[in-house]
């Protein structure tokens, strides 16, 4: 529980810093939040909540990488997040507030192109 709360807070902090234009300040928080989200998901791979947390962390990393001009890395993060969201959706495990994630990720990938 404590590690999950920390991962979520790091993601929020990184997202706020990125929105404020502080790319370098956002990077450590987002990367640490992603690492924690992966670790938690790996420890309980069947947990839908942890898979959704990982998808959100990947989407945030994608936004950071895109803001830094690394389109290939952004595309990879968005694609991984989309795969998680699609799997959750197929299993009927997306929460109501997560229903828009698929469209957001598909749009982000479409804008990046091939």
N, C-alpha and C positions, 0 to 999 in steps of 0.2 A: 504493500500500500504506500509506504513512504517513498520508495523509488519511483513508483508510477506518478505520484504527486509531484515529485521533483522533475521528472521528465516533462510533464505537462507544463509546469511553471517555466522551465527553461525554454520550451517551445514558445510560450506566450511572450516571454521576455525577448527572445530573438525576433519574433514577429514584430513586436513593438519597435525594436531598434531598427529593423529593416524598413518599416513604414516611416520612421523618422529620418531615413537616409543614412543611417549608421551601419553600413555594410560590414565593416570590420568588427564593429561591436556586436553585431548580430551573429557572426560566424561561430564563435566559441559556444554560445548558448545553444544555437540550433544544432551544431554538430554533437555536443554532449547530450542534448535531448534525444537526438536520433540514435546515438549509441545506446542510451538507456532503454529507449523504446524497443530496439532490436533485441537487447539482452532479455528484457521482460517477455517479449513475444516468443523468443527461442526457449525460454524456460517453461512456457505454457502455450504451445503453438495452437491449441484448440480454443483458446480464449478469444472470442470475437471482439471484446472490448480492447484487448491488447493489440489485436491486428488492426483495428480501427485507429488506435493511437499511433501505430507505426505508419499507417497510410498518411495520417495528418502530418507527422514529422517529416516524411518524405516529400510531401507537397510543399512544406515550408522550406526544406532544403532546395527543392527545385526552384522556388521563387528566388532564393538567395543566389543560386548559381546563375540563374537567368539575369538577375540584376548585375552580376559581376561579368556578364558577357560570355559565360561558358554554356553555350546552347546544348552541346552534346551531353554534358553532365546534368543539365536541367532536364533534358529529354529523358535520360535514364532514370532520374529520380521520379519524374511524373509517371513514366511507364510502370515502374515498380509499384507506385502508389495506386495507379489505376487497376493493376492486376489484383491487388489486395481488395480494393473496393468492389470489383466485379465478383470476386469469390465470395465476399460477404453478402453481396446482393443476391447471388445465385442461391446461397444457403438461407436467404430470408433473415439475415442477421444485421442488416443496416438499421440503425435507429432513425426515427423520423427526421431529426435534425441533420442526418448524414446523407439524406437522399439526393442532395444537390452536388455532392462531391464528384460523382461520376461525370456529370456534365461539365463541371469546372475543369477536371483533369483532361477530359477529351478535348475541350476547347483550348486548353494550354498546349496540348500536344499538336493540335491542328495548326495553331499559330506558329509553332516551331517548325512545322513541315518535316521533310525527310532530311 
